[in-house]
Amino acid sequence: MPLVLRTDELQEGMRLGDALIFNGMVMLPAGKVLSPADIRAVRRRFPNVGLTVGDPVLDEVVDFEDDKHERTVAKEAQKKIVKSMEHVQGRFNKRTDASKINFKAMADSVNEVMGYIRDNPVSSALISRSLDSDGYLSEHTGNVFYLSLVLGNAVRDYVVKERMRQTAAKTLSPDKAMDLKSLGLGAMFMDLGMYPIRSIFQKEGELTRDEKEMLYEHPNVGADMLPDSISATARMIVRTHHENYDGNGYPRGIPAAKLHVFTRIVRICDSFDAATADHIFKKAKTPAKVLWEMSLGPCRRFYDPSLMRVFRGLIQPFPIGSKIMLNDNTFAVVVKYNHKDAFDPYIMVAFDEKNQRIPVERLGKPFPISSKPGLRFTRFGDEPLGYLYSVKEEVSGSLDRHNPESAFEASFP
């Protein structure tokens, strides 16, 4: 299993585990032995990228969890949905209207991908990102669709209970209540109303009053663009996907008791992916920071806590092979996920205080850090991890849903 290293840790002679791809082009192929020129180019063009590098020494002595299946399933599902959304973007680039969109073909894609996910169950939801920001909306939709379906499949019993609880759904049979097709369609079309106003979403700096109003209307605009052939439930998800669990979302501020369970699922997945992606107006936060903010930190009241507990077990913020600095200044390598607590993966201390490899004969066995009293994570890459050991107060007062500085603040928390 390759290690995940920062660009400043790369050394001549290291062999890439995965290809470095930018804008659809292979910049460095998998298996390439890095030269000094390669390393200089990567550090210059992609300074914040983590690269996988083969480590035959650790592979000989450590039984790393193999997450290749999870990564493959995510990549295939995302690729199919992104292709469909690029069709939508192409229509609006040509200044055509929604009537030119092939909604039937897109719905067929949803069915195909749902079948693929059903036939290839995963234990972790591992999404990948391209280094190209031009296709953000399409990639974002693919990620949210995939995360929503994985989370929905993991909480089917909860979905049935919540749908049966709601007045309009009391007559649904359990099989019908468990059907996730409307969830998939709603996740796929959630940002349809953003395509006509992409320039606002890509704007740097504060939005004007008119731009804010247009932004807040995108859920309604998107829902109204859908044809009658798309289910009412999917249309409802599009209209409500920015509603928060505490009733302070937009456009209506619907209280939790009346918020559909599918909307709550998409809200979590939409927020997580938006916050962990780079934007023109906002740099990405790390998956660890976002997952903590949403599940334990200052933004937790915006999300269904029952769904959030399951989501926290599906998302793995520390990839297999990544290095984490400990409070004794040594460095541990993640060797296995912990599906009960994503912030407590199984690790092995493999590098000393000077970030030099510990001899094989001195390596201990993998352990979750919670099993070692006094030992803590302190840094992951450039990010301090002290927040993992604090519980902040919830956001005080009401979220002013009519006065965000940017589009990011309207979509996250």
C-alpha positions in Angstrom: 0.0 0.0 0.0 1.5 3.4 -1.0 2.1 6.2 1.5 0.4 9.5 0.9 3.1 12.2 1.0 3.1 16.0 0.7 5.1 17.4 -2.2 7.8 18.6 0.2 8.4 15.0 1.3 9.0 13.6 -2.2 12.5 12.3 -2.9 14.3 11.3 -6.0 13.8 7.6 -6.8 10.4 7.3 -5.2 7.8 5.4 -7.3 4.3 6.9 -7.8 1.5 4.6 -6.7 -1.3 6.5 -8.5 -1.2 8.7 -11.6 -1.2 12.5 -11.2 -4.0 13.8 -13.5 -4.9 17.4 -14.3 -7.7 18.5 -16.5 -8.1 15.0 -17.9 -4.4 14.7 -18.8 -1.9 12.3 -17.2 0.9 14.6 -15.9 2.8 11.7 -14.2 1.8 8.1 -14.8 1.4 5.5 -12.1 4.6 3.6 -11.4 6.9 6.4 -12.6 10.2 6.8 -10.7 10.4 10.4 -9.7 13.3 12.5 -11.0 14.5 15.8 -9.5 12.8 17.6 -12.4 9.5 15.8 -11.7 9.6 16.8 -8.1 10.4 20.4 -8.9 7.5 20.6 -11.4 5.0 19.0 -8.9 6.0 21.4 -6.1 5.7 24.4 -8.4 2.3 23.5 -10.0 0.6 21.4 -7.3 2.1 22.4 -4.0 -0.9 21.3 -1.9 -1.5 17.9 -3.5 -0.9 14.6 -1.7 0.8 11.9 -3.8 0.8 8.2 -3.3 4.2 6.7 -3.2 5.1 3.0 -3.0 6.7 1.8 0.2 8.0 -1.8 -0.2 9.4 -1.8 3.3 6.2 -1.1 5.1 4.2 -3.3 2.7 6.4 -6.3 3.8 5.5 -5.9 7.5 2.1 -4.1 7.7 -1.2 -5.5 6.6 -2.7 -2.3 5.2 -6.5 -2.2 4.6 -7.1 -2.4 0.9 -9.7 0.3 -0.1 -9.2 -0.2 -3.9 -12.8 -1.5 -4.3 -14.3 1.6 -2.5 -12.2 4.0 -4.6 -13.1 2.2 -7.9 -16.9 2.1 -7.1 -16.9 5.8 -6.2 -14.9 6.7 -9.4 -17.2 4.8 -11.7 -20.4 6.2 -10.2 -19.2 9.7 -10.2 -17.9 9.5 -13.8 -21.4 8.5 -15.1 -23.2 11.3 -13.2 -20.6 13.9 -14.1 -21.0 13.0 -17.8 -24.8 13.6 -17.6 -24.3 16.9 -15.8 -21.8 18.0 -18.4 -24.6 17.6 -20.9 -26.7 20.1 -18.9 -23.8 22.5 -18.7 -23.3 22.2 -22.4 -26.9 23.2 -23.0 -26.6 26.3 -21.0 -23.2 27.2 -22.5 -25.1 27.3 -25.8 -27.7 29.6 -24.3 -30.5 27.1 -24.7 -33.2 26.5 -22.1 -34.0 23.5 -20.0 -36.4 22.2 -22.7 -33.4 21.0 -24.6 -32.1 18.8 -21.7 -32.6 15.1 -22.2 -34.1 14.4 -18.8 -35.1 10.8 -19.7 -31.5 9.9 -20.5 -30.4 11.5 -17.2 -33.0 9.5 -15.3 -31.8 6.4 -17.0 -28.3 7.2 -15.9 -29.5 7.4 -12.3 -31.1 4.0 -12.5 -27.9 2.5 -14.0 -25.7 4.0 -11.3 -28.1 3.0 -8.5 -27.9 -0.6 -9.8 -24.1 -0.4 -9.9 -23.9 0.9 -6.3 -26.4 -1.7 -5.2 -24.4 -4.5 -6.8 -21.1 -3.2 -5.4 -21.7 -2.3 -1.8 -19.0 -0.3 0.0 -18.0 0.1 3.6 -16.6 3.6 3.1 -17.6 6.5 0.9 -14.3 7.6 -0.7 -14.7 10.5 -3.2 -11.9 11.8 -5.5 -11.3 15.3 -6.8 -9.8 16.5 -10.1 -7.3 19.3 -10.0 -9.4 21.3 -12.5 -11.9 23.7 -11.1 -13.7 24.5 -14.3 -16.1 21.6 -14.0 -17.0 22.2 -10.3 -20.8 22.0 -10.6 -20.7 18.8 -12.5 -18.1 17.2 -10.2 -19.9 18.4 -7.2 -23.2 16.9 -8.4 -21.4 13.6 -9.0 -20.0 13.6 -5.5 -23.2 14.5 -3.8 -25.2 11.9 -5.8 -22.7 9.2 -4.8 -22.5 10.2 -1.1 -26.3 10.5 -0.9 -26.8 7.0 -2.3 -24.2 5.4 -0.1 -25.7 7.1 3.0 -29.2 6.3 1.9 -28.4 2.6 1.5 -26.7 2.6 4.9 -29.9 4.0 6.6 -32.7 2.2 4.8 -34.5 1.3 8.0 -34.3 4.9 9.2 -35.6 6.1 5.8 -38.6 3.8 6.1 -39.4 5.0 9.7 -39.1 8.6 8.8 -41.1 8.4 5.6 -43.9 6.5 7.4 -43.9 9.1 10.1 -44.7 11.9 7.7 -48.4 12.4 7.1 -48.2 12.3 3.3 -46.3 9.1 3.3 -48.2 7.0 5.9 -49.9 4.9 3.2 -46.6 4.0 1.6 -45.6 0.3 1.7 -42.2 -0.4 3.3 -40.8 -1.4 -0.1 -42.0 1.8 -1.6 -40.7 3.9 1.3 -37.3 2.2 1.0 -37.0 3.0 -2.7 -34.1 5.5 -3.2 -34.7 6.4 -6.8 -36.2 9.8 -5.9 -33.3 10.4 -3.6 -30.9 9.8 -6.5 -32.9 12.0 -8.9 -33.1 14.8 -6.4 -29.4 14.7 -5.7 -28.6 14.7 -9.4 -30.8 17.7 -10.1 -30.3 19.7 -6.9 -28.2 22.4 -8.5 -30.0 22.6 -11.8 -31.0 26.1 -11.0 -27.3 27.1 -10.5 -26.4 26.6 -14.2 -28.1 29.7 -15.5 -26.3 31.8 -12.8 -22.9 30.1 -12.8 -21.2 33.5 -13.0 -22.5 34.4 -9.5 -21.2 31.2 -8.0 -17.8 31.9 -9.5 -17.7 35.5 -8.3 -14.9 36.6 -5.9 -15.9 38.8 -3.0 -19.3 39.9 -1.6 -22.5 39.4 -3.5 -24.8 42.2 -4.4 -28.4 42.2 -3.1 -29.8 41.1 -6.5 -27.2 38.4 -6.7 -28.1 37.1 -3.3 -31.8 36.9 -4.3 -30.9 35.0 -7.4 -28.8 32.6 -5.4 -31.5 32.0 -2.9 -34.0 31.3 -5.7 -31.8 28.6 -7.3 -33.6 25.7 -5.5 -37.0 27.0 -6.8 -35.7 27.7 -10.2 -34.2 24.2 -10.5 -37.3 22.5 -9.3 -39.5 24.5 -11.8 -37.2 23.5 -14.6 -37.9 19.8 -14.1 -40.5 18.1 -16.4 -43.6 16.3 -15.1 -41.9 13.0 -15.7 -39.6 13.6 -12.7 -41.2 12.5 -9.4 -42.7 15.0 -7.0 -40.4 13.7 -4.3 -37.3 14.5 -6.4 -38.6 17.9 -7.2 -39.2 18.5 -3.5 -35.6 17.6 -2.8 -34.3 20.1 -5.3 -36.6 22.8 -3.8 -35.5 22.1 -0.2 -31.9 20.9 -0.4 -30.6 24.0 1.4 -33.0 23.7 4.3 -31.3 23.1 7.7 -32.3 20.7 10.4 -32.7 23.6 12.9 -35.1 25.4 10.5 -32.7 28.2 9.5 -32.1 27.2 5.9 -33.5 28.6 2.7 -35.6 29.3 0.8 -38.4 28.6 3.3 -36.8 27.8 6.7 -38.7 24.5 7.1 -38.5 23.0 10.6 -36.9 19.6 11.2 -40.2 17.8 11.9 -41.4 18.7 8.4 -38.1 18.2 6.6 -38.1 15.1 4.4 -35.5 12.5 5.2 -34.2 12.6 1.7 -33.6 16.3 1.9 -31.7 15.8 5.2 -29.5 13.2 3.5 -28.7 15.5 0.5 -28.1 18.4 2.8 -25.4 16.6 4.7 -23.7 15.4 1.5 -24.0 18.7 -0.3 -22.5 20.6 2.6 -19.6 18.2 3.1 -18.6 18.2 -0.6 -19.0 22.0 -1.0 -16.8 22.6 2.1 -14.0 20.2 1.0 -13.7 21.6 -2.5 -11.7 24.6 -3.7 -13.7 27.6 -4.9 -12.6 30.9 -6.4 -13.9 32.6 -3.3 -13.0 30.0 -0.7 -10.2 27.5 -0.2 -11.1 24.0 0.6 -11.2 22.8 4.2 -9.8 19.3 5.0 -12.3 16.4 5.2 -11.3 16.0 8.8 -12.1 19.6 9.7 -15.4 19.6 7.9 -16.5 16.3 9.3 -15.7 17.5 12.8 -17.5 20.8 12.3 -20.6 19.1 11.0 -20.8 16.2 13.6 -19.2 17.5 16.8 -18.3 21.2 16.2 -20.1 24.5 15.8 -22.2 23.5 12.8 -23.7 20.3 14.2 -27.2 21.6 14.8 -27.7 22.2 11.0 -27.8 18.4 10.3 -29.9 15.5 11.4 -27.8 13.9 14.2 -29.0 10.3 13.5 -27.9 10.6 9.9 -24.7 12.5 10.8 -23.6 9.6 13.1 -23.8 7.2 10.2 -22.2 9.6 7.7 -19.3 10.0 10.1 -18.7 6.3 10.0 -18.7 6.2 6.2 -16.4 9.2 5.5 -12.7 8.5 6.2 -10.8 11.8 6.6 -7.4 10.1 7.0 -6.7 8.0 3.9 -4.9 4.7 4.2 -1.2 5.3 4.0 -1.4 9.0 5.2 1.0 10.3 7.8 -0.2 12.0 11.0 2.0 13.7 13.5 1.5 12.7 17.2 2.0 14.8 20.3 5.3 13.0 21.1 6.5 14.4 17.7 6.6 11.0 16.0 4.7 10.3 12.9 2.1 7.5 12.5 0.8 5.9 9.3 -2.9 5.1 8.9 -3.2 1.3 8.2 -6.9 0.6 8.8 -10.2 2.6 8.9 -12.3 2.6 12.0 -15.9 2.6 10.9 -17.2 3.3 14.4 -15.1 6.5 14.7 -13.5 8.0 11.7 -11.3 10.2 13.9 -9.8 7.1 15.5 -8.2 5.0 12.7 -5.8 2.2 13.3 -2.2 3.6 13.0 1.4 2.4 13.3 4.2 4.7 14.5 6.6 4.4 11.6 8.7 7.7 11.6 10.6 9.2 14.5 10.8 12.8 15.8 13.0 13.8 12.8 10.5 12.2 10.4 13.1 9.4 9.7 11.9 5.9 9.2 11.9 3.7 12.3 13.8 0.4 11.8 11.5 -2.5 11.0 12.6 -4.4 14.1 11.3 -1.6 16.3 7.9 -1.2 14.7 5.0 -2.0 16.9 1.6 -3.3 16.1 -1.2 -1.1 14.7 -3.5 0.4 17.3 -6.3 3.0 17.5 -5.0 6.1 19.2 -7.8 6.0 21.7 -6.2 2.9 23.2 -3.1 4.9 24.3 -4.0 7.4 27.1 -2.2 10.6 26.6 -1.4 10.1 23.0 -3.0 12.5 20.5 -3.0 13.5 16.9 -1.5 17.0 16.5 -1.0 17.6 12.8 -2.2 16.3 9.5 -0.2 17.9 6.6 -0.3 21.6 7.4 -3.4 21.4 9.6 -3.2 21.4 13.4 -5.7 18.8 14.8 -6.3 20.3 18.3 -9.9 20.8 17.4 -10.5 17.0 17.6 -10.1 17.3 21.3 -12.4 20.2 21.9 -16.1 20.7 21.8 -17.1 24.2 20.7 -20.3 25.9 21.6 -23.0 25.7 18.9 -23.4 28.6 16.6 -25.3 31.2 18.7 -28.4 32.8 17.5 -30.1 32.2 14.2 -28.3 31.8 10.9 -29.1 34.9 8.9 -30.1 33.2 5.7 -30.5 36.4 3.8 -27.0 37.9 4.3 -24.2 35.6 3.3 -21.0 37.2 2.1 -20.5 34.6 -0.7 -22.2 31.6 -2.3 -20.1 29.3 -0.1 -21.6 30.7 3.0 -25.0 30.1 1.6 -24.3 26.4 1.0 -22.2 25.6 4.1 -22.8 25.0 7.0 
